[in-house]
Amino acid sequence: MATARDEMESQLEEQALLEQLAQEFDAPDTDDSSEPGEDRALTEDEILSILSKDIEDSLGGDYSSLREDRLLANAYYRGDPRGDEEEGRSAVQSTDVTDVIEWMMPTIMESLMDPNGVVSFDPRGEEDESQADLETEATNYVFSKRCNGFVVLHEFVKDALLERNGVVKVYQCQQNKVKRETYEGQNDVEMQALLSGLNEQDQIIEHRSYQEQSPPQLAPVLGPTIALHDITIRRRLTDSVSKVECIPNSEFLLNSDHTSIILDEARFTGHRRVTTIGALVDEGWSIEELEDLPPYSIDEDEERSERFEREMGSGFGTDGEGSDLLSRTVQITECYRKFDLYGDGVPELFQCFVGGQTGSFSLLSMEPWDRHPFCGTTPILMSHKFTGMSIYDRARMIADQKTGIWRSILDNLYLQNNSRVAAVVGQVNLDDLLTSRPGGVVRQKAPGMVEPLITPPVGQAAYTALEYLDKVRDGRTGVSPEGAEMGMIPGNSPAHSVERLMTAKEKLVGLIVRVLAETGVKPMMLILRELLTKHQNQPLPVPIRGKWTTVNPTEWKERGGATVKVGLGTGDRMKQQMLIREVIGLQAQVASGGGLGVLVTHDHMHRALEDYVRFSSIGRPEDYWQDPKSDEAKKFIQEQAQRQQEASQKENQMEASIIKLQAELESKSQENDRMKTALEAQGRSAELVFKYEKLYQEMATKLTELEVAAKVDLSQQNADNKAGVSDGAA
């Protein structure tokens, strides 16, 4: 953790750098006649020139060939006409691109939105495991609940499957909101309390004072009337939030010679978007910084025009002027670029905002930055390239071939139902012949003047070709109408009696999921965690293992790695589930055979049960099993040990009582024997001997009853102990 002094020094250094940049931008242009190799700082015009060239030459720039590819991919996804249709012929369009993507989406989204989380942060050691789990839970919660994680991932994945790449932006933004509050019937004291709570940005929009009759019980104190107020306050609220946003590929810029799907070392990245000046003001910009930006015309962006014209009409967005300054539509490009700003040979990353379009760029701001906020992914990686292959690329040829066959089949059916005919010129009424209707009459001067031209049916060969193309499509993409993966049917038979190996096409879907998670979701979660540690100044309440816990991300230490937890699909997960079930059975056998604490421990058994729930995808393990290391488990173990100790003490007391009674009985028995001998020696009567025998039997019976009672008491105590154990487990 940095000290307050270190933070202050860092802020001062940053402020000095910004002031130096401002002075350089404001300084008049001079004739730089420095010698070659001499350090020289870049001027504002040089920086703007570099950024302009980067924007124009980037992968998402105006002249990129990827724009046409994305437009064509979306046309295939919607099933738009291809342009080769002929009037009077079938114009059916195969939607294999759409079908394959939509078949894939449920499997991929189920894997990436797993309730146990897709990514876990790596601990630095055994003592850091619980903290790493806590940070993982907190970051996953923020992403799914506060950042609308499902929608972000859905757009992210679909962009990748259709357009070759998906891009998310993870950033900290300032949100300015306006809130109106109305208070009625406030007395002078309440009114004063409201006014004292206002800040400089709050405004009183409406205020009305009036008199009302005081309540009878308060009239002696307040007087016959009381002054009341109705007031409306307009509050401006500013909040800093961490956001995750999936941005369109048409808005993402990247230097064209970048050779990896990972963007950490990219020379240039950018986000070019069209928005209004009012929206930029809400983000923290001042009107003075934006009022000179030229209005934007959507006609210059074919992708954006195509995206909105379908819903809004062809005239949508052609005028960016707007009715007032705040509604003016402008283009702004958020650039991240490494500059050797000071000419010392050390490039540094800067965030630069450029307003306007090609030919009218202006540099709005520039400041040092930590890292690129973008994460990119692709379903099929291409070595040494950012742009990979999409499912559209894999299915397009199949869609074209099936479209051709479908059209041939339908055209053949049309000709079968309404075939061409041959007619003798002058012998047939052509009006009757050209009017085709069921039961219609064709007049001819003699029989045989009209005869049909036989059209041979396409036959089974066409349908066989369609089935073959479907198999090729399934093999290329890994999905089919029956589902991306056929689930395994678990049985009750012994191990390995029901076992199913995943096919190559199912592993293809699993590999796509893994690539999306490793290249997109993993860096996204790492950036989000970093933003929380820097900007989450207030404690964050999150549910951890089913209980709400308050965490403070600013206290989290630096953590460099994360692990992706997705496997290779449902089939693999079900196979793992069956194997874990076998492990649990073996653990139970070992524990019942006396191996508990030797070969298997409670921690081992708990870990196996947790894995079983995870592979079942039915929720979180803590909803079903309690951790033996938890406070509740430790408390139960202590209570159980105390009950066992009390039972042992009572058992010892019972045994001591029985031994004492046995000793007394032995002593009485010896005394009786002496009495019997004495009586016999004295020749007493048989009646006295009979009384002695009766007394002896009574004492023996009493001793037996005491022993039985002690044993019953001991059994009842053991039963109570077992009942206490069951209640504690429940």
Helices and strands as residue ranges (DSSP letters): H 4-26, H 44-57, H 66-78, H 96-112, E 119-121, G 126-128, H 129-141, I 142-146, H 149-163, E 166-186, H 188-196, E 203-213, H 219-222, E 225-247, G 249-251, E 252-254, E 268-276, H 277-282, H 287-290, G 298-300, H 302-312, E 329-339, E 348-355, E 362-368, E 374-377, H 391-417, E 421-423, H 430-434, E 450-452, H 460-477, H 504-516, I 517-521, H 522-535, E 540-544, E 547-551, G 553-555, E 562-564, H 570-590, I 591-595, H 602-616, G 621-623, H 631-682, H 686-729
